Amino acid sequence: MPVPEKLNAILRRAFELKASDVHLHSGARLRLRVNGELLERGEQPVPAAAAEALLMGVLDDEQRALLAEAGQLDLALSVDGGGRARVNIFRQQRGLDAVFRLIPEQPPSLSELMLPPELKKLTEWANGLVLIVGPAGCGKTSTIAALLDIINREERDHIITVEDPVEYVHHSKGCIVNQRQVGIHTREFASALRAALREDPDVIMVGELRDLESISLAVTAAETGHLVFATLHTRTAVESVNRIINSFPAAEQPQVRAQLSDSLRAVISQRLALTADKTRRLPALEVLMVTPAIRGLILDDKTHLIISTQELGKDGMSTLDQSLGRLVRQRLVTAEEARRHCIDPAALAR
């Protein structure tokens, strides 16, 4: 469905202002999230009838039926003039609301995201599992998009993505890229992952590991010769490893530890910290590379010792608090902002 011109103009303007999100709420003024701060735009609240007319105008009959049944709906839109938006539309007491996450038209590069060029090595394995983790809005999707774009440009592979909804659009370059949206092209993540194993992929990207079945299939895919990128809503690398293992019944966990110790390649946990001059946000990264020492700790159920190895800084590893500390020492980020994102305030102070 084409986007109504009034809504399209709002989204285009939000792109110009470098907003990350647009909030359209019935009975409230329009709001844009810029550098993490929610700012009001427009002089008057948006009437409920006007909000409903704008949002219903982007839905087809099937989507309207789903919204009526469930009370909320996820979809993606193409914005005339460039870019895309991931949208969640939902009903609340005042009427119909929506939040739009803005997605640039082209996948970003690591340098555009201000990420270290060393992350390119995450694209160079022939197989294994790479996790990008962190809270909502920390840039996980953009980081994976940048990594996939490197592979797409430099390799001759088959890339399959499974997303809900499709966010960055990857046009085939050196690789063949097939992107599947849950609810449109496939029923669920797990069924798409099962099918992907029969579709001769080299690289699989899973938008989110949501349940035991999708986690199990992702680990199996990594173990059987595919390079798998996936996201988790976890705070740290250790928490991510434990989340995967603890998703399985207790009797299966020793076997899962063995599988994960063999197939996991790296975990990147990231945050976006507002700069001291409040003009942009910079990534702070926790980096866990699965070396033989880390592999042994996972296998022996000693994941609580992983952070001590990370703190040594070998093999490109670091903790999130170390990364935040560097930003503070460089006077790029204030100590107060670093404390907002840190895991252990005492470690940050050190």
C-alpha distance (Angstrom), angle and dihedral (degrees) to the residues before:
residue distance angle dihedral
M1 . . .
P2 3.85 . .
V3 3.79 115.7 .
P4 3.84 113.1 -112.0
E5 3.81 110.2 -106.3
K6 3.82 94.7 -118.1
L7 3.81 92.1 53.2
N8 3.80 91.2 42.0
A9 3.83 89.8 54.0
I10 3.83 90.4 52.1
L11 3.79 91.7 51.5
R12 3.81 93.7 44.8
R13 3.81 90.2 52.2
A14 3.82 90.2 48.6
F15 3.82 89.6 54.3
E16 3.80 89.6 51.3
L17 3.81 90.5 52.4
K18 3.84 90.2 49.1
A19 3.79 92.3 -120.0
S20 3.79 118.3 167.9
D21 3.83 95.9 -155.0
V22 3.79 140.0 18.9
H23 3.82 119.3 -150.0
L24 3.80 116.5 -156.3
H25 3.80 109.0 -177.3
S26 3.80 127.6 173.0
G27 3.79 111.0 -112.4
A28 3.82 94.4 10.0
R29 3.77 136.1 91.0
L30 3.78 118.3 -94.9
R31 3.79 112.7 -93.3
L32 3.82 132.9 -160.0
R33 3.80 125.7 -163.4
V34 3.81 108.2 -137.0
N35 3.82 120.3 175.6
G36 3.79 88.6 -13.3
E37 3.82 95.2 -54.1
L38 3.81 122.0 112.9
L39 3.82 108.3 -132.0
E40 3.81 127.9 -171.6
R41 3.80 118.4 -122.8
G42 3.78 128.1 -172.7
E43 3.78 128.9 31.7
Q44 3.80 101.2 -108.1
P45 3.82 136.1 45.5
V46 3.80 115.1 -101.7
P47 3.84 108.5 -108.7
A48 3.80 114.2 -122.8
A49 3.82 92.0 -120.2
A50 3.81 91.5 52.3
A51 3.81 92.5 48.5
E52 3.81 91.2 49.7
A53 3.81 92.4 48.4
L54 3.83 91.9 50.8
L55 3.79 94.6 47.7
M56 3.78 98.2 41.1
G57 3.80 87.3 52.2
V58 3.83 91.4 69.4
L59 3.83 95.5 50.2
D60 3.77 130.0 86.8
D61 3.81 122.4 -144.0
E62 3.79 94.1 -90.7
Q63 3.81 92.6 50.6
R64 3.81 91.4 48.2
A65 3.80 89.3 52.9
L66 3.82 91.2 50.0
L67 3.81 90.9 48.8
A68 3.80 91.3 49.5
E69 3.79 91.1 50.2
A70 3.81 101.0 42.4
G71 3.81 103.3 25.8
Q72 3.80 92.0 -129.8
L73 3.78 138.2 55.7
D74 3.83 138.0 -168.4
L75 3.78 121.1 -148.9
A76 3.80 143.1 142.3
L77 3.80 128.3 -123.1
S78 3.80 134.5 -161.9
V79 3.79 111.9 -133.2
D80 3.80 116.3 -140.0
G81 3.78 105.3 -120.6
G82 3.80 95.8 34.6
G83 3.77 140.7 -48.0
R84 3.77 137.5 49.6
A85 3.78 137.1 -112.4
R86 3.79 131.4 -143.1
V87 3.79 105.2 -145.2
N88 3.77 135.9 -161.7
I89 3.82 112.9 -169.8
F90 3.80 117.1 -169.2
R91 3.79 141.4 167.2
Q92 3.79 120.9 -121.7
Q93 3.79 135.3 167.0
R94 3.83 95.5 -76.6
G95 3.81 97.1 44.1
L96 3.79 140.7 -87.3
D97 3.82 118.3 -11.7
A98 3.79 136.1 179.2
V99 3.78 139.6 -168.9
F100 3.81 117.8 -154.9
R101 3.81 120.3 -157.8
L102 3.81 106.3 -156.4
I103 3.80 118.2 -133.4
P104 3.81 122.5 -170.9
E105 3.78 117.2 -121.1
Q106 3.81 93.7 -116.9
P107 3.81 126.7 45.9
P108 3.82 109.2 -103.5
S109 3.80 126.3 -117.6
L110 3.80 123.7 -121.8
S111 3.81 89.4 -109.3
E112 3.82 92.3 51.8
L113 3.81 88.2 53.5
M114 3.84 89.2 46.9
L115 3.79 89.3 -121.9
P116 3.81 121.0 148.5
P117 3.83 114.4 -93.4
E118 3.82 88.2 -130.1
L119 3.81 88.2 78.2
K120 3.79 87.0 76.2
K121 3.81 87.5 82.5
L122 3.83 87.4 70.5
T123 3.81 86.6 73.1
E124 3.79 96.2 51.4
W125 3.81 102.0 74.0
A126 3.79 118.2 100.7
N127 3.81 91.6 -143.9
G128 3.78 143.6 -3.8
L129 3.81 140.3 85.5
V130 3.82 124.0 -68.3
L131 3.82 116.5 -171.9
I132 3.81 124.5 -160.0
V133 3.81 107.3 -167.2
G134 3.78 141.3 174.4
P135 3.81 141.1 103.1
A136 3.80 123.9 -53.0
G137 3.80 113.7 -71.0
C138 3.81 96.8 23.3
G139 3.81 95.4 116.9
K140 3.82 101.5 -99.9
T141 3.82 93.7 139.1
S142 3.81 92.7 49.3
T143 3.81 92.3 49.2
I144 3.81 92.5 51.9
A145 3.82 90.1 45.4
A146 3.82 89.9 54.9
L147 3.82 91.4 49.5
L148 3.81 93.1 47.7
D149 3.80 90.3 49.0
I150 3.81 90.2 55.9
I151 3.81 90.1 53.7
N152 3.81 91.2 43.7
R153 3.81 91.3 54.3
E154 3.79 100.3 39.0
E155 3.82 106.6 33.2
R156 3.81 138.5 54.5
D157 3.80 98.7 -132.1
H158 3.79 141.5 129.2
I159 3.83 110.4 -110.8
I160 3.81 121.2 -167.0
T161 3.80 121.5 -172.9
V162 3.81 125.4 -167.6
E163 3.81 111.6 -163.6
D164 3.79 142.2 160.6
P165 2.99 96.3 -123.5
V166 3.83 116.2 -2.1
E167 3.80 105.6 -109.7
Y168 3.82 116.8 174.3
V169 3.81 110.8 32.5
H170 3.81 112.5 -136.2
H171 3.80 113.1 -158.7
S172 3.80 112.6 -154.4
K173 3.82 110.7 -97.5
G174 3.79 116.7 155.3
C175 3.80 88.4 -16.6
I176 3.78 134.3 54.2
V177 3.82 106.3 -115.9
N178 3.80 122.6 -163.6
Q179 3.81 117.6 -176.9
R180 3.80 120.5 -165.2
Q181 3.80 125.8 -167.2
V182 3.79 120.3 -148.5
G183 3.79 109.9 -121.5
I184 3.81 94.1 23.1
H185 3.81 108.7 44.9
T186 3.79 97.6 17.8
R187 3.79 137.0 14.9
E188 3.82 98.9 -124.4
F189 3.80 143.7 -13.6
A190 3.80 94.2 -98.5
S191 3.81 96.0 52.6
A192 3.82 90.9 47.0
L193 3.81 90.7 50.5
R194 3.79 91.8 49.5
A195 3.80 89.4 50.6
A196 3.81 92.3 45.6
L197 3.79 91.0 62.2
R198 3.83 87.7 63.5
E199 3.83 94.5 46.3
D200 3.82 98.1 74.8
P201 3.82 96.9 -113.7
D202 3.79 125.2 174.5
V203 3.82 95.0 -171.0
I204 3.82 128.0 28.1
M205 3.79 124.2 -170.7
V206 3.81 118.2 -163.3
G207 3.81 113.9 -163.7
E208 3.79 92.1 -147.1
L209 3.79 137.2 -7.5
R210 3.79 97.4 -131.3
D211 3.80 107.6 164.1
L212 3.78 145.7 9.1
E213 3.80 94.2 -86.2
S214 3.81 95.9 52.1
I215 3.84 90.9 44.2
S216 3.81 91.4 50.2
L217 3.80 92.8 48.3
A218 3.81 92.8 47.6
V219 3.81 91.5 51.9
T220 3.81 90.4 46.8
A221 3.82 91.4 49.5
A222 3.80 90.9 50.5
E223 3.79 90.7 47.2
T224 3.80 93.9 50.3
G225 3.78 98.2 56.9
H226 3.82 107.7 -76.8
L227 3.79 129.7 117.4
V228 3.82 106.1 -126.6
F229 3.81 126.2 -167.2
A230 3.80 117.8 -168.7
T231 3.80 141.9 160.0
L232 3.79 131.9 -132.0
H233 3.80 130.4 -172.6
T234 3.81 93.8 -126.8
R235 3.80 129.5 125.5
T236 3.80 103.2 -134.7
A237 3.79 142.7 17.4
V238 3.81 92.8 -108.7
E239 3.80 91.0 49.4
S240 3.81 88.8 50.8
V241 3.80 93.5 52.4
N242 3.80 90.9 47.0
R243 3.81 92.1 46.4
I244 3.79 91.1 56.9
I245 3.80 94.4 45.9
N246 3.80 94.6 43.8
S247 3.80 91.6 50.8
F248 3.80 87.5 75.1
P249 3.82 127.1 73.4
A250 3.82 112.9 -90.5
A251 3.81 93.2 -109.2
E252 3.82 91.0 57.9
Q253 3.81 98.0 44.7
P254 3.85 97.8 89.8
Q255 3.81 89.6 55.4
V256 3.83 91.3 45.7
R257 3.83 90.5 50.8
A258 3.79 88.4 54.3
Q259 3.81 92.2 47.9
L260 3.81 93.5 46.3
S261 3.80 94.5 45.8
D262 3.81 87.9 55.3
S263 3.83 99.8 41.3
L264 3.82 105.8 33.6
R265 3.81 111.6 96.6
A266 3.81 105.3 172.6
V267 3.80 145.1 -15.7
I268 3.81 120.5 -150.0
S269 3.81 117.1 -169.4
Q270 3.77 114.9 -171.7
R271 3.79 143.5 -175.8
L272 3.80 132.4 -175.1
A273 3.81 112.1 -129.3
L274 3.81 122.9 -164.8
T275 3.80 112.4 -119.0
A276 3.79 121.2 -117.1
D277 3.81 90.5 -107.7
K278 3.85 90.2 49.5
T279 3.81 93.1 -129.5
R280 3.82 99.8 116.7
R281 3.79 145.1 -8.1
L282 3.79 124.8 -104.8
P283 3.80 126.6 -154.2
A284 3.79 119.2 -114.0
L285 3.80 112.0 -164.0
E286 3.76 138.8 -158.4
V287 3.81 107.9 -158.2
L288 3.80 123.5 -162.4
M289 3.80 116.3 179.2
V290 3.79 113.7 -170.5
T291 3.79 101.6 -125.3
P292 3.82 123.0 168.2
A293 3.82 88.6 -90.6
I294 3.83 92.7 52.9
R295 3.80 90.2 43.5
G296 3.80 89.5 56.4
L297 3.82 92.7 49.9
I298 3.82 91.3 52.3
L299 3.80 92.2 46.6
D300 3.84 92.9 47.9
D301 3.83 93.8 47.6
K302 3.81 92.2 -114.0
T303 3.80 99.1 124.6
H304 3.83 90.0 138.4
L305 3.83 87.0 73.1
I306 3.81 94.2 56.1
I307 3.81 94.6 88.9
S308 3.82 91.3 59.5
T309 3.81 89.2 57.7
Q310 3.81 91.4 46.7
E311 3.80 91.5 52.3
L312 3.81 90.4 60.7
G313 3.81 87.9 68.9
K314 3.79 96.5 -137.6
D315 3.82 123.6 147.4
G316 3.80 90.8 17.0
M317 3.80 93.6 -62.1
S318 3.80 125.6 145.8
T319 3.78 139.9 155.9
L320 3.79 123.7 -113.5
D321 3.80 90.2 -113.3
Q322 3.81 91.0 54.4
S323 3.81 90.0 51.3
L324 3.81 92.0 49.1
G325 3.81 89.8 46.9
R326 3.79 90.8 55.4
L327 3.82 90.7 52.0
V328 3.82 89.9 51.8
R329 3.82 93.5 47.9
Q330 3.80 89.1 50.7
R331 3.84 87.9 52.0
L332 3.79 90.2 -124.2
V333 3.81 93.7 118.3
T334 3.79 130.0 28.2
A335 3.79 120.9 -115.9
E336 3.81 88.8 -118.7
E337 3.82 91.8 56.0
A338 3.81 90.9 46.9
R339 3.82 90.4 52.8
R340 3.82 89.3 54.1
H341 3.81 90.0 62.0
C342 3.81 103.8 30.4
I343 3.81 125.7 111.7
D344 3.84 97.8 -149.7
P345 3.83 117.8 21.3
A346 3.83 90.9 -160.0
A347 3.81 91.2 54.0
L348 3.80 89.8 47.8
A349 3.80 90.7 52.1
R350 3.81 90.7 51.9
